[in-house]
Amino acid sequence: MIREQLNSWGWSGDPVDDLVLIASELVTNAVVHACHGQGEVGLSLQEFDGDCRLEVRDPRGDLRVRRPHPRRFTEGGRGIELVRQLAVDFGVIVRRDAGKRVWVRVLLDPDNNRPSPGS
Protein backbone atom coordinates (compact mmCIF):
# COMPACT_ATOMS: atom_id res chain seq x y z
CA MET A 1 0.00 0.00 0.00
CA ILE A 2 2.73 2.50 0.96
CA ARG A 3 4.98 1.67 -1.98
CA GLU A 4 2.07 1.92 -4.42
CA GLN A 5 0.95 5.29 -3.03
CA LEU A 6 4.46 6.74 -3.15
CA ASN A 7 4.95 5.44 -6.70
CA SER A 8 1.68 7.11 -7.71
CA TRP A 9 3.15 10.41 -6.44
CA GLY A 10 6.25 9.84 -8.57
CA TRP A 11 8.54 8.65 -5.77
CA SER A 12 10.99 5.81 -6.44
CA GLY A 13 14.26 4.34 -5.23
CA ASP A 14 15.79 4.61 -1.77
CA PRO A 15 13.27 7.06 -0.26
CA VAL A 16 10.44 4.61 -1.01
CA ASP A 17 12.38 1.70 0.47
CA ASP A 18 13.19 3.84 3.54
CA LEU A 19 9.54 4.77 4.08
CA VAL A 20 8.38 1.17 3.73
CA LEU A 21 10.97 0.06 6.30
CA ILE A 22 10.10 2.93 8.67
CA ALA A 23 6.38 2.15 8.40
CA SER A 24 7.03 -1.51 9.15
CA GLU A 25 9.05 -0.64 12.24
CA LEU A 26 6.61 1.94 13.61
CA VAL A 27 3.49 -0.14 12.99
CA THR A 28 5.15 -3.19 14.56
CA ASN A 29 6.10 -1.13 17.62
CA ALA A 30 2.55 0.17 17.93
CA VAL A 31 1.02 -3.30 17.68
CA VAL A 32 3.50 -4.98 20.04
CA HIS A 33 3.96 -2.25 22.65
CA ALA A 34 0.83 -0.11 22.56
CA CYS A 35 -2.20 -2.13 21.54
CA HIS A 36 -1.86 -5.34 23.54
CA GLY A 37 -4.62 -6.88 21.43
CA GLN A 38 -6.95 -3.89 21.86
CA GLY A 39 -7.36 -0.61 20.06
CA GLU A 40 -6.38 0.37 16.58
CA VAL A 41 -3.23 1.45 14.83
CA GLY A 42 -3.53 4.04 12.09
CA LEU A 43 -1.09 5.08 9.39
CA SER A 44 -1.14 8.13 7.18
CA LEU A 45 1.07 9.59 4.47
CA GLN A 46 1.22 13.19 3.31
CA GLU A 47 3.34 14.32 0.40
CA PHE A 48 4.15 17.89 -0.50
CA ASP A 49 6.84 19.14 -2.82
CA GLY A 50 9.36 16.31 -2.37
CA ASP A 51 8.71 15.87 1.34
CA CYS A 52 6.76 12.96 2.82
CA ARG A 53 5.40 12.77 6.35
CA LEU A 54 4.47 9.33 7.62
CA GLU A 55 2.51 9.11 10.86
CA VAL A 56 1.53 6.08 12.95
CA ARG A 57 -1.17 6.45 15.60
CA ASP A 58 -1.79 4.12 18.51
CA PRO A 59 -4.07 4.19 21.56
CA ARG A 60 -1.34 4.30 24.23
CA GLY A 61 -1.17 7.75 25.82
CA ASP A 62 2.36 7.45 27.17
CA LEU A 63 5.86 6.65 26.06
CA ARG A 64 7.47 3.33 26.78
CA VAL A 65 10.81 3.75 28.51
CA ARG A 66 13.58 2.44 26.32
CA ARG A 67 17.06 1.25 27.15
CA PRO A 68 19.82 3.66 26.18
CA HIS A 69 21.58 0.86 24.29
CA PRO A 70 20.13 -2.39 22.95
CA ARG A 71 21.38 -5.58 24.50
CA ARG A 72 24.13 -7.18 22.52
CA PHE A 73 22.51 -10.47 21.52
CA THR A 74 18.82 -9.54 21.37
CA GLU A 75 16.85 -8.93 18.21
CA GLY A 76 14.90 -5.95 19.54
CA GLY A 77 15.83 -2.46 20.54
CA ARG A 78 17.40 -1.15 17.36
CA GLY A 79 14.38 -0.14 15.31
CA ILE A 80 13.84 3.41 16.51
CA GLU A 81 17.53 4.18 16.01
CA LEU A 82 17.21 2.90 12.44
CA VAL A 83 14.15 5.13 11.95
CA ARG A 84 16.13 8.14 13.23
CA GLN A 85 18.95 7.39 10.78
CA LEU A 86 16.63 7.12 7.77
CA ALA A 87 14.39 10.12 8.50
CA VAL A 88 15.29 13.77 8.13
CA ASP A 89 13.01 14.57 11.09
CA PHE A 90 11.26 12.46 13.73
CA GLY A 91 8.97 13.09 16.66
CA VAL A 92 6.27 11.87 19.01
CA ILE A 93 3.07 13.61 20.07
CA VAL A 94 1.51 12.14 23.20
CA ARG A 95 -1.98 12.92 24.47
CA ARG A 96 -3.04 10.83 27.44
CA ASP A 97 -6.69 11.01 26.38
CA ALA A 98 -6.08 10.44 22.66
CA GLY A 99 -3.08 8.13 22.33
CA LYS A 100 0.22 8.72 20.63
CA ARG A 101 1.36 9.81 17.17
CA VAL A 102 4.84 8.93 15.98
CA TRP A 103 5.83 10.82 12.85
CA VAL A 104 8.79 10.98 10.48
CA ARG A 105 9.76 13.06 7.48
CA VAL A 106 11.65 11.65 4.52
CA LEU A 107 12.78 13.68 1.52
CA LEU A 108 12.60 12.55 -2.09
CA ASP A 109 16.06 14.07 -2.60
CA PRO A 110 17.76 14.36 0.81
CA ASP A 111 20.66 16.35 -0.64
CA ASN A 112 18.30 19.27 -1.34
CA ASN A 113 17.66 19.81 2.39
CA ARG A 114 21.20 19.54 3.72
CA PRO A 115 23.12 22.72 4.52
CA SER A 116 26.05 23.39 2.29
CA PRO A 117 29.53 22.99 3.80
CA GLY A 118 30.62 26.07 5.70
CA SER A 119 27.11 27.41 6.31
C-alpha positions as CSV (number, residue, x, y, z in Angstrom):
1,M,0.0,0.0,0.0
2,I,2.7,2.5,1.0
3,R,5.0,1.7,-2.0
4,E,2.1,1.9,-4.4
5,Q,0.9,5.3,-3.0
6,L,4.5,6.7,-3.1
7,N,4.9,5.4,-6.7
8,S,1.7,7.1,-7.7
9,W,3.2,10.4,-6.4
10,G,6.3,9.8,-8.6
11,W,8.5,8.7,-5.8
12,S,11.0,5.8,-6.4
13,G,14.3,4.3,-5.2
14,D,15.8,4.6,-1.8
15,P,13.3,7.1,-0.3
16,V,10.4,4.6,-1.0
17,D,12.4,1.7,0.5
18,D,13.2,3.8,3.5
19,L,9.5,4.8,4.1
20,V,8.4,1.2,3.7
21,L,11.0,0.1,6.3
22,I,10.1,2.9,8.7
23,A,6.4,2.2,8.4
24,S,7.0,-1.5,9.1
25,E,9.0,-0.6,12.2
26,L,6.6,1.9,13.6
27,V,3.5,-0.1,13.0
28,T,5.1,-3.2,14.6
29,N,6.1,-1.1,17.6
30,A,2.5,0.2,17.9
31,V,1.0,-3.3,17.7
32,V,3.5,-5.0,20.0
33,H,4.0,-2.2,22.7
34,A,0.8,-0.1,22.6
35,C,-2.2,-2.1,21.5
36,H,-1.9,-5.3,23.5
37,G,-4.6,-6.9,21.4
38,Q,-7.0,-3.9,21.9
39,G,-7.4,-0.6,20.1
40,E,-6.4,0.4,16.6
41,V,-3.2,1.5,14.8
42,G,-3.5,4.0,12.1
43,L,-1.1,5.1,9.4
44,S,-1.1,8.1,7.2
45,L,1.1,9.6,4.5
46,Q,1.2,13.2,3.3
47,E,3.3,14.3,0.4
48,F,4.2,17.9,-0.5
49,D,6.8,19.1,-2.8
50,G,9.4,16.3,-2.4
51,D,8.7,15.9,1.3
52,C,6.8,13.0,2.8
53,R,5.4,12.8,6.3
54,L,4.5,9.3,7.6
55,E,2.5,9.1,10.9
56,V,1.5,6.1,12.9
57,R,-1.2,6.5,15.6
58,D,-1.8,4.1,18.5
59,P,-4.1,4.2,21.6
60,R,-1.3,4.3,24.2
61,G,-1.2,7.8,25.8
62,D,2.4,7.5,27.2
63,L,5.9,6.6,26.1
64,R,7.5,3.3,26.8
65,V,10.8,3.8,28.5
66,R,13.6,2.4,26.3
67,R,17.1,1.2,27.1
68,P,19.8,3.7,26.2
69,H,21.6,0.9,24.3
70,P,20.1,-2.4,22.9
71,R,21.4,-5.6,24.5
72,R,24.1,-7.2,22.5
73,F,22.5,-10.5,21.5
74,T,18.8,-9.5,21.4
75,E,16.8,-8.9,18.2
76,G,14.9,-5.9,19.5
77,G,15.8,-2.5,20.5
78,R,17.4,-1.2,17.4
79,G,14.4,-0.1,15.3
80,I,13.8,3.4,16.5
81,E,17.5,4.2,16.0
82,L,17.2,2.9,12.4
83,V,14.2,5.1,12.0
84,R,16.1,8.1,13.2
85,Q,18.9,7.4,10.8
86,L,16.6,7.1,7.8
87,A,14.4,10.1,8.5
88,V,15.3,13.8,8.1
89,D,13.0,14.6,11.1
90,F,11.3,12.5,13.7
91,G,9.0,13.1,16.7
92,V,6.3,11.9,19.0
93,I,3.1,13.6,20.1
94,V,1.5,12.1,23.2
95,R,-2.0,12.9,24.5
96,R,-3.0,10.8,27.4
97,D,-6.7,11.0,26.4
98,A,-6.1,10.4,22.7
99,G,-3.1,8.1,22.3
100,K,0.2,8.7,20.6
101,R,1.4,9.8,17.2
102,V,4.8,8.9,16.0
103,W,5.8,10.8,12.8
104,V,8.8,11.0,10.5
105,R,9.8,13.1,7.5
106,V,11.6,11.6,4.5
107,L,12.8,13.7,1.5
108,L,12.6,12.5,-2.1
109,D,16.1,14.1,-2.6
110,P,17.8,14.4,0.8
111,D,20.7,16.4,-0.6
112,N,18.3,19.3,-1.3
113,N,17.7,19.8,2.4
114,R,21.2,19.5,3.7
115,P,23.1,22.7,4.5
116,S,26.0,23.4,2.3
117,P,29.5,23.0,3.8
118,G,30.6,26.1,5.7
119,S,27.1,27.4,6.3
